[in-house]
Amino acid sequence: MPEGDTIFIAATQLRKALLGRLVTGFESTVPAVLAMVACAPLTGRLITAVKPRGKHLLMTFSPPPIPGGAAAEGDLILHTHMRMTGSWHIYRPGEAFRKPRGRAVVVLHTAAFVCPCFSAPIVELLTSQQVRRHPDLIQLGPDAITDDFDQAEALRRLRLHGDQPIGVVLLNQRALCGVGNVYKSEALFCQRLWPFTAVGDLTDPVLSGLVAECHQLLQKNREHSRRTLFSLDPRARYWVYGRSGEPCRICGQAIVMKRQGLDGRSTYFCPHCQPPRAP
């Protein structure tokens, strides 16, 4: 599943291509989206915002100004979530898609660019009011990649899950959003924390340090398409993620991967550098 940095970068690229442009055409294979467009067409609207929110991406379409200052109908927001399969692409008109067109759940046209969204499992066209009430959006925790990340609120929300392992709670998007398997594993290693430690067994300074680590790692990678979390060797990318059986870059012991939580999400760690600690 794309993590917060991937969606942040996608939003940045889409914003550069689309912000302020007029929609000249819109296609979708999603019945609910097509039904919404039949009532409120997107063609002729202006793209006024492209924003990431954790692992969600929100694109706003505003009606063009009406001569004489008459009241215009409200904004519409395209909400997409990539999960494991989705991706946004940007092309020039007439340029061949790099994926089969049949996988495009949305194709957005402007005079300068064509932007398809491939294989996203969540695609919704919503009113502003629906976005404000959306259960998956209003319950999101502080976004760890943003400049105004509320670390204190993230800490408070993590504390609500005191009996759960920290490696599970870090993926709870209602506690803090944007962290996935990669950043979870890397941040826990950087802070030398055993992933199976209960949140309630971590002191405030330790938990605060972990939250700050997630924030710093995400911000470090929000401008680059090639993620790098291991900084001592430019050819290397990660301390532990995806390195099961390989030697730890610090102590040389083999990195271990274990599954955590009801979804069996993978966690990579060094058993020597991240030993269990007493409560």
Backbone as a ProteinNet text record, in pm:
[ID]
protein_1_A
[PRIMARY]
MPEGDTIFIAATQLRKALLGRLVTGFESTVPAVLAMVACAPLTGRLITAVKPRGKHLLMTFSPPPIPGGAAAEGDLILHTHMRMTGSWHIYRPGEAFRKPRGRAVVVLHTAAFVCPCFSAPIVELLTSQQVRRHPDLIQLGPDAITDDFDQAEALRRLRLHGDQPIGVVLLNQRALCGVGNVYKSEALFCQRLWPFTAVGDLTDPVLSGLVAECHQLLQKNREHSRRTLFSLDPRARYWVYGRSGEPCRICGQAIVMKRQGLDGRSTYFCPHCQPPRAP
[TERTIARY]
84.5	0	88.3	61.2	139.6	131.1	244.1	247	236.1	241	212.3	300.3	428	516.6	478.9	435.8	395.6	275.6	176.8	57.7	90.9	177.8	219.1	285.9	375.5	445	347.4	255.4	155.9	70.8	29	-51.3	27.3	155.3	239.8	251	274.3	288.1	156	46.1	-84.7	-120.1	-85.1	-114	-38.6	87.8	166	105.7	51.4	-3.6	-144.6	-224.2	-367.6	-422.8	-354.2	-413.6	-448.6	-571.9	-618.6	-662.7	-654.7	-692.8	-840.4	-894.1	-1032.7	-1044.2	-1141.4	-1166.6	-1234.2	-1170.2	-1226.6	-1292.9	-1269.1	-1332	-1310.7	-1402.9	-1392.9	-1454	-1380.8	-1428.1	-1414.1	-1501.2	-1490.1	-1560.9	-1513.2	-1578.8	-1654.1	-1657.8	-1721.5	-1868	-1963.6	-2104.7	-2149.8	-2110.1	-2154	-2097	-1974.1	-1912.8	-1985.6	-2016.1	-2087.8	-2226	-2292.7	-2424.8	-2414.2	-2307.9	-2287.6	-2258.3	-2174.6	-2138.4	-2258.8	-2350.4	-2470.3	-2555.1	-2552.2	-2627.6	-2548.3	-2416.4	-2331.2	-2203.4	-2202.7	-2086.1	-1959.8	-1846.1	-1717.6	-1661.3	-1696.9	-1647.3	-1687.7	-1591.5	-1615.2	-1581.3	-1552.9	-1515.1	-1364.6	-1324.7	-1184.9	-1129.3	-1006.7	-939.5	-872	-923.7	-879.8	-797	-788	-705.9	-675.7	-554.3	-516	-439.1	-499.7	-441.4	-430.8	-316.1	-306	-360.3	-416.8	-457	-422.6	-302.1	-253.6	-235.7	-305.7	-298.4	-412.1	-490.5	-600.9	-559.6	-621.4	-595.5	-729.2	-736.8	-860.1	-835.6	-914	-902.8	-1033.2	-1024.2	-1143	-1171	-1297.3	-1344.5	-1447.1	-1414.7	-1504.2	-1569.9	-1695.2	-1759.7	-1692.1	-1681.3	-1619.5	-1705.1	-1645	-1723.1	-1835.4	-1949.4	-2065.1	-2070.2	-2077.2	-2085	-2201	-2175.4	-2279.2	-2282	-2191.3	-2181.9	-2291.9	-2362.4	-2468	-2407.5	-2484.6	-2435.4	-2409.2	-2294.7	-2259	-2285.8	-2303.8	-2320.5	-2191.1	-2197.2	-2083.6	-1974.5	-1865.2	-1751.6	-1787.4	-1713.6	-1715.2	-1573.2	-1559	-1426.2	-1414.6	-1309.6	-1279.6	-1187.7	-1235.2	-1161.2	-1110.5	-978.8	-921.5	-830	-828.9	-738.2	-676	-543.7	-474.1	-469.2	-469.4	-444.8	-322	-332.4	-214.8	-200	-303.7	-304.5	-309	-351.6	-381.5	-261.7	-274.3	-171.4	-229.1	-184.6	-216.1	-100.8	-133.1	-32.7	-63.6	38	23	80.9	0	42.7	7	73.5	32.5	-77.8	-166.5	-270.4	-208.6	-263.7	-214.7	-103.9	-44.5	62.8	4.4	73	25.7	35.7	-66.7	-63.5	35.2	99.9	194.8	126.5	-2.3	-80.6	-202	-262.5	-380.2	-492	-549.9	-653.2	-772.5	-796.3	-907.7	-894.6	-774.1	-754	-776	-800.7	-821.6	-962.7	-973	-1104.2	-1152.3	-1057.4	-1087	-987.1	-1034	-943.8	-989.6	-899.3	-928.8	-855.2	-928.6	-870.6	-869.5	-755.2	-746.8	-681	-670.1	-608.7	-462.6	-395.3	-250.9	-213.6	-298.2	-262.2	-381.7	-349.7	-447.4	-398.9	-484.1	-444	-536	-492.1	-569.3	-531.2	-628.3	-603.6	-631.2	-529.5	-539.5	-565.6	-663.5	-684.2	-702.8	-741.8	-768.9	-898.7	-897.7	-1019.9	-1122.1	-1079.4	-1172.3	-1171	-1283.7	-1299.6	-1439.3	-1446.1	-1573.7	-1575.3	-1688.4	-1708.2	-1808.5	-1763.2	-1838.7	-1862.4	-1965.8	-1984.6	-1897.6	-1881	-1802.5	-1863	-1995.3	-2062	-2036.3	-2036.6	-2009.8	-1866.7	-1773.5	-1634.3	-1623.6	-1691.1	-1685	-1744.1	-1831.4	-1895.3	-1840.7	-1742.9	-1695.4	-1629.3	-1677.7	-1626.1	-1477.4	-1427.2	-1286	-1194.4	-1249	-1167.9	-1171.7	-1290.4	-1301.1	-1232.6	-1211.7	-1149.5	-998.5	-941.6	-797.3	-722.4	-611.1	-526.4	-441.8	-357.9	-268.8	-181.5	-162	-86.1	62.9	136.2	275.5	370.6	327	417.4	408.5	310.7	285.7	375.9	393.5	473.8	407.6	273.4	201.6	153	223.6	190.1	175.5	61.6	32.1	83.1	206.6	268.7	200.3	157.6	92	-39.5	-115.3	-241.8	-216.6	-113.4	-79.6	-41.4	35.1	74	-49.7	-142.7	-265.1	-343.8	-353.7	-430.5	-361.7	-230.8	-159.2	-182.7	-190.1	-210.6	-346.5	-440.9	-571.7	-565.5	-450.2	-434.3	-320.5	-322	-210.6	-179.9	-279.5	-256	-212.1	-201.5	-164.7	-16.2	44	186.1	206.5	316.7	343.6	354.1	402.5	412	278.6	174.5	38	-24.6	-7.5	-74.2	-20	107.8	164.9	94.5	31.4	-39.3	-184.4	-228.9	-367.1	-379.3	-445.5	-453.7	-537.7	-610.4	-686.5	-598.6	-482.8	-387.7	-297.5	-228.9	-157.6	-159.7	-169.2	-186.6	-63.3	-45.5	65.3	172.1	172.8	274.2	225.6	310.5	282.3	392.5	398.1	494.7	639.3	672	810.9	851.2	774.1	811.6	796.5	700.5	688	816.4	860.6	979.5	1104.3	1119.2	1239	1242.6	1129.3	1126	1151.6	1094	1116.6	1263.8	1326.6	1469.4	1551.1	1522.8	1599.6	1590.5	1476.3	1458.9	1492.7	1538.6	1580.6	1468.4	1348.8	1232	1186.6	1160.4	1104.6	961.5	925.5	793.8	676	703.7	595.4	574.2	640.3	620.8	482.6	409.3	279.5	297.8	206.9	215.3	218.8	140.5	135	264.5	357.6	485.9	593.7	558	653.4	632.4	740.7	729.8	696.1	649	616.2	736.5	855.7	971	1004.1	991.9	1022	919	791.8	686.4	692.3	721.7	735.8	851.9	961.8	1075.1	1041.2	959.3	917.6	827.5	732.5	642.8	723.3	819	903.9	986.4	1030.7	1107.8	1022.3	897.8	807	789.8	770.3	752.5	876.7	992.9	1116.6	1145.9	1122.7	1150	1055.7	927.9	832.5	865.8	897.5	930	1056.9	1151.4	1276.8	1252.6	1145.5	1121.5	1000.7	949.2	828.2	856.5	984.4	1018.8	1078.8	1102.8	1175.7	1092	1092.9	1019.3	1092.3	1226.6	1303.2	1327	1256.5	1263.6	1397.7	1458.3	1583.7	1575.5	1586.4	1581.7	1714.8	1801.9	1935.1	2032	2097.8	2170.9	2322.1	2376	2521.6	2578.4	2497.5	2542	2438.3	2474.6	2376	2316.9	2381.8	2328	2225.1	2221.1	2128.4	2005.4	1893	1768.9	1716.4	1724.6	1659.1	1755.5	1723.4	1794.9	1750.5	1619.3	1569.6	1461.6	1381.2	1264.4	1305.8	1239.9	1265	1397.5	1466.1	1600.7	1605.2	1497.1	1493	1607.3	1683.2	1795.9	1926.6	1921.5	2043.4	2102.7	2233.4	2295.3	2253.2	2231.5	2202.1	2318.9	2289.8	2394.4	2470.3	2417.1	2482.3	2560.1	2492.1	2554.6	2590.2	2534.3	2565.3	2473.3	2386.2	2293.5	2186.1	2129.2	2031.9	1901.9	1852.7	1724	1612.2	1510	1396.9	1270.3	1183.4	1050.5	946	851.7	739.8	610.9	501	370.7	307.8	234.3	169.3	26.3	-58.5	-195.2	-287.1	-415.3	-515.4	-492.7	-433	-407.5	-274.6	-198.6	-70.7	28	35.8	125.6	270.7	360	500.2	572.8	655.1	740.8	882.9	978	1118.6	1192.8	1282.4	1355.9	1482.8	1573.4	1695.2	1677	1680.9	1658.6	1766.9	1884.4	1990.7	1978.7	1958.3	1949.1	1814.4	1711.4	1576.9	1525.4	1591.3	1549.6	1425.7	1352.8	1242.2	1294	1215.8	1255.2	1148.7	1188.3	1093.6	1000.9	872.6	780.4	832.6
-119.5	0	124.9	220.1	344.1	411	465	533.6	683.7	758.5	900.7	977.5	938.6	1011.3	989.9	868.4	838.8	923.2	933.2	1011.8	1160.6	1204.2	1344.8	1383.7	1298.3	1325.3	1323.5	1225.5	1219.5	1345.5	1391.7	1513.6	1634.2	1641.8	1752.9	1755.7	1639.4	1632.6	1664.5	1610.9	1639.9	1787.3	1844.4	1986.7	2074.2	2041.5	2118.8	2110.6	1994	1975.4	2030.9	2027.3	2049.3	2174.5	2228	2336.1	2456.2	2501.4	2616.5	2585.8	2460.1	2423.5	2384.9	2399.6	2367.9	2221.8	2152.4	2013.2	2012.3	1945.3	1936.9	1802.5	1706.9	1575.5	1491.4	1399.3	1314	1178.9	1071.2	934.9	858.1	761.4	674.9	543.3	438.9	308.3	278.2	374.4	353.9	400.9	310.4	348.5	465.9	468.6	577	711.2	710.5	833.7	879.4	787.3	822.1	878.4	821.7	872.1	1015	1043.1	1177.8	1276.2	1234.1	1320.8	1349.1	1252.3	1274.2	1387	1402.5	1509.8	1640.5	1628.5	1746.7	1723.9	1755.5	1729.4	1799.1	1732.6	1792.3	1875.2	1841.2	1917.5	2064.7	2151.9	2295.1	2348.5	2260.4	2305.6	2332.4	2408.4	2439.1	2347.4	2302.1	2222.5	2320.9	2330.9	2434.6	2382.6	2252.1	2197.3	2050.6	2009	1867.6	1846.3	1775.3	1766.2	1620.8	1586.4	1456.8	1467.5	1360.4	1351.8	1211.9	1198	1064.7	984.5	872.3	787.5	814.9	919.9	959.1	1078.3	1090.5	1204.7	1268.4	1399.7	1474.3	1581	1576.2	1671.8	1749.9	1883.3	1969	2032.3	2027.2	2087.7	2195.9	2318.3	2430.1	2480.8	2525.7	2582.5	2712.2	2741.5	2867.8	2985.3	3103.4	3222	3250.2	3290.2	3322.3	3472.9	3519.4	3664.2	3727.6	3844.8	3914	3877.9	3783.6	3750.1	3659.7	3590.4	3499.4	3384	3329.3	3220.1	3096.2	3033.8	2912.7	2791.2	2676.8	2553	2520.5	2429.7	2404.7	2320.3	2305.9	2225.7	2077.2	2002.3	1857.6	1811.2	1702.3	1652.6	1506.7	1476	1338.3	1278.7	1175.7	1109.4	975.5	955.8	827.7	775	643.6	574.8	460.5	454.8	362.4	218.6	202.1	70.9	6	-123.8	-192.8	-179.4	-136.1	-149.5	-19	91.2	212.6	301.5	384.4	484.2	588.3	713.5	822.4	838.9	867.1	895.9	1032	1091.6	1219	1205.2	1238.1	1229.3	1357.6	1378.1	1480.6	1423.1	1505.6	1455.4	1377.3	1261.1	1177.1	1082	1101.1	1012.7	879.3	769.3	636.4	611.4	548.8	512	397.8	397	290.6	170.2	181.4	69.1	51.6	-68	-89.6	9.8	69.5	169.2	110.7	-18.1	-81.4	-81.7	-57.2	-51.7	88.1	183.5	321.1	336.2	364.4	383.5	527.1	616.8	757.5	806.6	887.7	959.1	1104.4	1192.2	1334.8	1407	1486.7	1556.3	1707.1	1769.7	1915.5	1943.1	2070.7	2103.6	2062.7	2062.3	2036.5	1896.4	1831.4	1702.3	1607.4	1477.4	1370.8	1290.4	1276.9	1211.3	1094.8	971.2	854.7	805.9	749.8	681.6	533.7	452.1	309.8	228.7	140	30.7	72.6	196.8	237.9	173.5	106.8	39.4	134.8	255.3	353.3	478.3	504.5	622.9	678	799.4	861.2	1005.8	1049.6	1190.1	1245.1	1340.5	1383.9	1534.1	1576	1718.2	1757.9	1887.2	1934.1	1886.2	1886.1	1840.6	1692.7	1612.7	1469.8	1444.3	1525.6	1511.4	1542.9	1648.1	1685.9	1579	1494.9	1390.4	1251.2	1240.5	1109.8	1035.5	915.1	845.1	811.2	783.2	748	869.5	987.7	1109.2	1186.8	1195.3	1277.3	1212.2	1080.6	1012.5	996.5	1045.9	1034.6	1110.3	1053.8	1121.5	1227.7	1297.7	1398	1337.8	1413	1365.7	1386.2	1276	1282.2	1345.4	1367.1	1423.6	1575.6	1635.3	1777.7	1861.2	1988.6	2080.4	2111.2	2113	2146.6	2022	1911.9	1786.6	1808.4	1765.1	1781.5	1658.7	1664.6	1550.7	1518	1618.7	1594.9	1520.2	1556.4	1487.1	1344.8	1323.6	1187.6	1102.6	1159.9	1088.8	1053	1146.8	1120.7	1005.6	1005.3	900.2	764.6	762.8	636.6	578.6	664.5	620.1	552.3	576.4	512.6	362.4	314.6	173.5	112.6	138.6	102.2	-45.2	-132.5	-276.6	-340.8	-262.4	-317.8	-294.5	-382	-364.8	-237.1	-169.6	-44.1	-65.5	-181.4	-209.4	-220.4	-247.6	-251.4	-112.5	-42.9	86.1	192.4	184	282.9	281.5	169.3	160.1	204.2	235.7	279.9	424.9	444.6	577	674.1	623.6	711.7	766.2	707.1	758.8	864.3	827.2	922.5	863.7	946.1	890.1	914.3	824	831.7	726.9	660.8	559.7	423.2	352.9	217	123	4.6	-96.5	-48.5	27.8	72.3	165.2	272.8	372.2	317.4	230.1	165.4	91.4	4.1	-76.7	10.5	109.3	193.2	281.8	340.7	428	348	229.9	146.7	107.8	78.9	46.7	168.5	282.6	402.7	438.1	406.7	434.5	312.6	203.5	81.1	24.7	19.3	-29.9	-165.2	-257.2	-387.6	-366.4	-413.1	-385.5	-442.8	-539.2	-606.3	-549.2	-440.5	-373.3	-310.1	-331.7	-266.7	-115.8	-41.5	104.5	152.9	88.8	129.4	110	30.2	7	106.5	197.2	298	428.3	487.7	616.7	726	838.6	950.1	996.2	1012.2	1053.2	953.9	823.5	721.8	726.2	733.1	735.3	864.6	975.3	1102.7	1097.4	1033.7	1019.7	937.9	834.4	750.8	828.6	903.8	984.6	1088.3	1151.2	1249.6	1184.4	1060.8	987.8	962.4	920.8	899.4	1027.9	1137.6	1268.3	1306.6	1289.9	1330.1	1243.3	1111.5	1022.5	1049.6	1072.8	1102.8	1235.4	1336.1	1466	1458.5	1378.3	1364.3	1311.5	1233.3	1165.8	1217.9	1332.7	1380.7	1456.6	1473.8	1544.5	1452.4	1324.9	1235.9	1111.6	1068.5	948.2	821.6	829.9	715	733.3	655	667.1	617.7	693.4	654.7	685.2	581.4	599.9	567.3	498.5	467.1	565	646.8	761.6	743.8	633.6	620.5	571.5	509.4	455.5	494.9	578.1	624.4	513.1	396.7	284.7	204.8	224.1	150.2	234.7	169.9	243.3	230.4	110	85.1	26.1	52.7	-12.5	-158	-181	-316.3	-360.7	-269.2	-308.4	-389.6	-504.3	-590.6	-663.1	-662.6	-719.4	-844.3	-919.5	-1040	-1135	-1178	-1267.9	-1198.6	-1071.4	-996.5	-941.6	-912.2	-864.6	-722.9	-700.6	-566.6	-474.7	-353.3	-258.2	-205.9	-234.4	-189.4	-302.6	-416.7	-523.4	-647.8	-661.5	-777.6	-895.7	-894.3	-1005.7	-1002.3	-1119.6	-1129.8	-1055.1	-978	-910.1	-1014	-993.1	-1085.3	-1016.2	-1094	-1043.8	-1128.8	-1061.6	-1130.8	-1056.5	-1131.2	-1074	-1021.1	-910.6	-849.5	-812.6	-818	-769.8	-866.6	-831.1	-916.5	-932.1	-830.6	-836.2	-902.2	-939	-1004.4	-918.5	-789.8	-698.2	-727.4	-715.6	-751.2	-643.8	-689.1	-600.7	-655.3	-571.2	-609.8	-544.5	-620.9	-566.4	-646.9	-588.7	-656.5	-704.9	-835.2	-885.3	-844.9	-807.1	-763.2	-614.4	-532.8	-388.1	-345.4	-429.6	-395.9	-505.8	-528.3	-637	-598.7	-698.9	-669.3	-596.4	-500.5	-428.9	-448.5	-448.4	-467.5	-345.8	-369	-256.5	-157.2
0	0	0	-90.3	-87.3	49.1	93	222.2	201.1	310.1	302.1	205.9	195.4	104.4	-41.2	-75.8	-213.6	-254.4	-166.4	-197.7	-198.5	-109.4	-106	-237.5	-287.3	-412.9	-529.7	-530.6	-637.7	-640.3	-522.4	-514.6	-563.7	-529	-572.8	-724.7	-785.2	-930.1	-1001	-949	-1008.3	-993.9	-879.7	-857	-957.3	-983	-1079.1	-1219.4	-1253.4	-1387.9	-1402.4	-1296	-1310.3	-1244.3	-1144	-1066.3	-1155.7	-1142.9	-1218.1	-1359.4	-1400.4	-1537.3	-1545.4	-1666	-1693.7	-1734.7	-1680.5	-1719.7	-1856.8	-1952	-2087.2	-2114.5	-2028.6	-2044.3	-1920.9	-1895.6	-1776.3	-1808.1	-1777	-1796.2	-1665.2	-1646.1	-1528.5	-1553.9	-1487.7	-1494.3	-1364.7	-1273.4	-1143.5	-1152	-1136.2	-1155.2	-1069	-941.8	-853.5	-898.7	-948.7	-999.1	-1124.3	-1214.7	-1337.1	-1305.9	-1204.4	-1166.2	-1113.1	-1036.7	-984.4	-1097.1	-1192.2	-1303.8	-1392.7	-1402.8	-1483.1	-1426.2	-1294.3	-1229	-1222	-1204.5	-1189.4	-1269.4	-1398.5	-1484.3	-1434.4	-1455.6	-1421	-1535.7	-1658	-1772.5	-1759.3	-1777.6	-1762.4	-1624.8	-1530.2	-1397.3	-1389.4	-1289	-1264.2	-1155.4	-1174.2	-1070.9	-976.6	-855.8	-762.3	-645.8	-629.5	-520.5	-548	-512.8	-512.2	-382.6	-287.9	-154.5	-108	-47.1	19	160.4	206.9	347.1	394.8	450.3	483.3	356.5	344.2	225.7	128.1	154.2	67.7	-18.6	-135.8	-222.7	-259.7	-244.7	-268.6	-374.6	-482.6	-591.9	-602.2	-593.5	-588.9	-724.7	-764.4	-889	-854	-890.1	-859.9	-988.1	-978.8	-1097.2	-1136.3	-1264.7	-1306.6	-1262.3	-1245.9	-1206.2	-1305.8	-1252.9	-1336.8	-1358.5	-1483.5	-1508.9	-1431.9	-1377.8	-1302.7	-1156.8	-1115.8	-974.1	-922.9	-1011.8	-967.4	-888.6	-797.4	-713.6	-798.1	-776.4	-849.4	-762.2	-828.9	-752.9	-681.2	-585.3	-498.7	-561.8	-485.6	-530.7	-531.4	-612.8	-608.8	-581.9	-506.6	-468.4	-509.3	-584.6	-622.4	-516.1	-450.1	-343	-394.4	-391	-431.2	-320.5	-308.6	-217	-295.9	-297.6	-386.6	-334.9	-203	-141.8	-206.4	-245.1	-297.4	-448.4	-517.4	-663	-740.1	-677.3	-752.1	-778.6	-882.2	-913.4	-1008.1	-989.4	-1081.7	-1179.5	-1306.9	-1408.6	-1471.6	-1533.2	-1602.9	-1742.6	-1845.1	-1983.7	-2057.7	-2170.1	-2264.1	-2353.7	-2405.3	-2495.4	-2611.6	-2639.2	-2746.9	-2707.6	-2591.5	-2545.8	-2501	-2534	-2499.4	-2349.8	-2293.4	-2151.5	-2130.9	-2016.1	-1983.3	-1918.7	-1892.1	-1841.7	-1931.5	-1931.8	-2016.4	-1983.2	-2084.6	-2062.1	-1987	-2003.5	-1935.3	-1784.4	-1732.9	-1587.9	-1531.2	-1616.7	-1570.4	-1515.4	-1387.4	-1324.9	-1342.8	-1368.4	-1395.3	-1499.1	-1593.9	-1684.7	-1688.2	-1646.4	-1638.7	-1751	-1830.1	-1943.9	-1919.9	-1953.6	-1965.9	-2101	-2137.3	-2265.6	-2270.7	-2155.4	-2152.5	-2108	-2027.2	-1970.2	-1967.8	-1969.1	-1948.5	-1828.9	-1727.8	-1602.9	-1571.7	-1597.7	-1558.4	-1418.6	-1350.9	-1224.2	-1247.1	-1231.6	-1260.5	-1134.3	-1143.1	-1047.3	-902.4	-878.4	-739.9	-692.8	-576.8	-530.1	-470.2	-430.5	-373.5	-460.4	-526.4	-609.8	-582.5	-532.2	-498.9	-546.8	-596.3	-628.6	-528.2	-447.2	-330.2	-331.8	-261.9	-235.4	-116.2	-95.9	18.4	149.5	156.6	278.6	303.4	197.4	212.9	259.1	210.7	255.4	403.9	448.1	589.9	680.4	625.9	705.9	676	588.5	543.8	660.4	692.7	811.5	803.2	682.8	669.9	674.5	651.8	647.2	778.8	839.2	960.1	1079.8	1073.8	1187.5	1173.2	1063.7	1046.1	1155.3	1198.5	1294.7	1227.7	1303.5	1245.3	1135	1028.5	913.4	939.4	950.5	995.1	893.6	770.9	670.7	662.5	725.4	709.6	800.8	761.6	842.2	976	976.7	1100.3	1173.9	1157.5	1225.3	1375.1	1429.5	1571.7	1647.4	1691.7	1757.3	1890.2	1962.5	2091.3	2072.7	1970.1	1944	1898.4	1816.9	1775.8	1896.8	1988.1	2109.9	2192.3	2204.6	2280.4	2218.1	2086.1	2019.2	2028.1	2020.4	2036.4	2175.7	2275.8	2413.7	2433.8	2344.2	2355	2328.4	2278.4	2242.9	2324.1	2453.8	2540	2547.2	2525.5	2538.3	2407.4	2300	2170.6	2140.8	2058.3	2023.2	1941.9	1964.9	1896.1	1745.6	1701.6	1559	1490.6	1566.8	1512.9	1517	1628.5	1648.1	1553.7	1517.6	1425.4	1289.5	1255.3	1127.5	1137.6	1258	1277.6	1229.8	1118.1	1057.8	1140.5	1238	1327.4	1440.4	1458.3	1558	1494	1390.1	1305.3	1165.6	1064.9	930.7	845.4	748.9	655.8	675.9	792.3	822.3	775.8	701.3	658	702.8	641.6	684.4	678.1	573.1	556.5	670.4	688.1	789.6	930.6	951.2	1082.2	1117	1027	1054.2	1069.3	981	984.3	1108.8	1144.4	1262.3	1389.9	1400.5	1518.6	1529.9	1416.9	1421.7	1463.5	1403.2	1434.9	1582.8	1644.4	1786.4	1873.3	1808.6	1878.4	1966.2	1910.3	1984.6	1930.8	2021.1	1985	1935.8	1815.9	1758.2	1836.5	1923.5	1995.4	2136	2167.2	2295.9	2300.4	2409.1	2424.7	2436.9	2376.4	2380.9	2525.5	2611.2	2750.8	2825.6	2771.6	2836.9	2792.5	2703.1	2655.4	2730.9	2775.8	2844.2	2743.5	2794.6	2705.8	2624.3	2684.4	2602.8	2492.2	2521.3	2420.6	2308.8	2345.4	2243.9	2163	2229.6	2158.5	2059.4	2099.9	2009.8	1886.9	1904.7	1792.1	1696.7	1752.1	1668.8	1590.5	1657	1589	1478.7	1500.6	1399	1275	1295.1	1181	1101	1172.2	1108.6	1027.7	1086.4	1019.1	897.2	908.4	796	679.4	709.3	602.9	535.6	615.4	556.3	471	513.4	439	298.6	279.9	152.3	76.3	113.9	46.6	-82.7	-117.6	-240.4	-346.6	-311	-401.9	-430.9	-556.8	-592.8	-548.2	-531.5	-482.1	-333.2	-254.7	-108.7	-57.2	33.2	96.8	245.9	327.7	472.7	538.9	467.5	519.2	455.3	534.9	480.9	472.3	520.8	522.9	389.6	308.2	179.6	74.9	-22.1	-119.8	-204.3	-208.3	-286.2	-207.6	-78	7.8	36.6	62.7	84	226.1	283.4	411.9	514.2	639.7	749.8	762.1	769.2	794.5	696.9	644.1	564.6	441.6	423.4	309.2	312.9	428.3	437.7	526.2	531.1	613.7	577.1	679.9	659.6	628.3	591.9	562.7	692.6	694.1	818.1	853.8	980.8	1029.1	997	955.7	919.3	1042	1161.9	1285.1	1351.1	1375.2	1454	1374	1254	1171.7	1189.5	1291.5	1310.8	1203.4	1172	1064.4	1098.7	1002.8	1017.3	1012.6	1093.3	1104.2	1055	989.9	954.5	1025.7	1093.2	1155	1121	1124.6	1096	1224.3	1210.5	1325.8	1292.3	1395.3	1382	1310.7	1307	1244.6	1095.3	1032.2	888.5	854.9	956.7	932.9	857.1	892.4	822.9	861.6	766.4	789.2	869.3	962.8	1041.7	1036.9	1000.3	993.1	1109.1	1172.6	1286.2	1310.1	1387.4	1428.4	1571.9	1596.5	1732.9	1831.5	1781.3	1871.8	1904.4	1802.9	1824.6	1881.7	1865.8	1913.3	2006.4	2118.9	2207.9	2287.3	2336.2	2426.7	2549	2598.2	2719.7	2825.7	2949.7	3059	3067.2	3104.6	3121.6	3225.6
[MASK]
+++++++++++++++++++++++++++++++++++++++++++++++++++++++++++++++++++++++++++++++++++++++++++++++++++++++++++++++++++++++++++++++++++++++++++++++++++++++++++++++++++++++++++++++++++++++++++++++++++++++++++++++++++++++++++++++++++++++++++++++++++++++++++++++++++++++++++++++++++++++

